């Protein structure tokens, strides 16, 4: 070890290890101090380890040349297309070029129209690599609800893009698994939300909801549209994920379901009449 690492260890709490006793046998744990990631000594120890690792990797012969060759080959890859959708004469899709780590949102006026860059998530937050996890265009093609995340995070922040202006609307929803779908009037959309918003809490996975947001209104006033609280008569378990959306092929019906192997499926007509029945989810 380097002197930096050795001095970090010598001055750390590992000099006085925590000792647990199991069945009369004392078991010392000299590394439990590393569990406290807010401790300054722990931060210094990890930084010393990272510095040591970087110094050793930098000594590998031909390392930089190999990395440059890999990057050059990566740029030769053809573009990758995903999340393709067609709404009101407009084609929306995410495209990732060779050499890019994350894709950008593009659209065309018709399948043969000129490709236009609609949104680059790399410009969303300075110094932070953001990924477009999900996107749902409105039926009239004038707005796109998008879910962003960074560093592989499980939960997204939802923002809405005005297609004509190429700008984001002010409202933001976080944390969420993403937007679900739009209403017929194109002024509101359904999205996933939770009763608990602390992403470090194990309770965040429980009692999920489908909420309804109307453009231009406060997020705090969004309707709890489908959940075990808004529909207690359906017996939705805390661990089940309620989901509701309107299919454009059947615009007079809103279909709800929960994400379990043998879930409860609920259909709502445009008039609000509810029909619930068991179904395989």
Beta strands, then each sheet from edge to edge (+ up, - down):
strand 1: 18-22
strand 2: 25-29
strand 3: 80-87
strand 4: 90-96
strand 5: 104-109
strand 6: 116-119
strand 7: 130-137
strand 8: 143-150
strand 9: 156-162
strand 10: 167-168
strand 11: 173-176
strand 12: 179-182
strand 13: 188-194
strand 14: 208-214
strand 15: 223-226
strand 16: 242-246
strand 17: 253-258
strand 18: 264-269
strand 19: 274-278
sheet 1: 1+ 2-
sheet 2: 3+ 4- 5+ 6-
sheet 3: 7+ 8- 9+ 10-
sheet 4: 7+ 8- 9+ 11-
sheet 5: 12+ 13- 14+ 15-
sheet 6: 16+ 17- 18+ 19-
end
